[in-house]
Amino acid sequence: MTETVLVAVIAILSGLIGWMDWNNRKERKSLVNTIVARSSDELVNLELADKTKVEVNPPKTAEDLVPLGDISDDEFDEHVLGKE
């Protein structure tokens, strides 16, 4: 019985420490944004930038690229300009 209570207390304390750490990081980020911003508009932009996720597209491989000297003018017009 005492072992389960001890395990429960340890789990609750670990969760509390994790939550406090997460909350402190969030507050520190907000404090740094407030210190760095020179106006209220900048502060809004900094907080929006923190909330925005950036998607990175993988670079094209060498298989996707074709040297310009290897294609004809018609193929160039078809692929680049969209003409057929």
N, C-alpha and C positions, 0 to 999 in steps of 0.2 A: 504494500500500500504506500509506504513512504517513498519507494523508488519511483512509482508512477507520478506522485505529487512532485518529486524533485525534478523529474524529466519534464513535466508540464511547466513548472516554474522556469526552468532553463529555456524551454522553447519560447515561452512568453517573453522572457527578458531578451532573448536573441532577436525576436521580432521587434520589440520596442527599440532596441539599439539600432537595428537596420532602418526602421522608420524614422528615427531621430536623425540618423546620418543622411538619409535621402532628403529630409525636410531642410536640414542645415545647408546642403549643397544647393537646393533650390533658392533658399534665402540669400546665400552668398552670391549666386549668379545675378539675382535681382539687385543686390547691393552694388556689385561691380558695374552693372549696366547703369545704375543711377549715378554713380560717381563719374563714369566716362561720358555720359550724355551731357551736352551743353544746353539743350533745351528740351522742352516736353515732347516736341516732335521727334527728336532723335531718340528719346527714351522709348517712345512707342515703336519706332522703327527697329531698335535693338531688340525689344521684346518680341516683335513679330518675326525677326530673323532667327531668334532662338527657337521659336515654335515651328518654323518652316523646315520641312524635310527636303533634303537635296538628293535627287536621284542622279546617279552617275552612270552613263552609258559606257559599256565596254568599248575600247578602241577597236577599229576595224583591223582585221588580220590581213596579212599579205595576200591571202587567197581571194579576198573580196576586191582587191585593187588591181586594175589593169593599166599598164603603161599606155600613155597616149599615142606612142608610136606604133602600137600593135593594133589599133582599131582604125577603121575607115571613117571618112567624114560622115557617111550616112549613119553608122553606128553611134558616132559621137552626138549627132543631132537627135537620134532616137533616145539615147539614155540621158543626156544632159539637158537638152532643150525641150524634150518631150514631143518632138515632131516625129512623124512617121513617114 
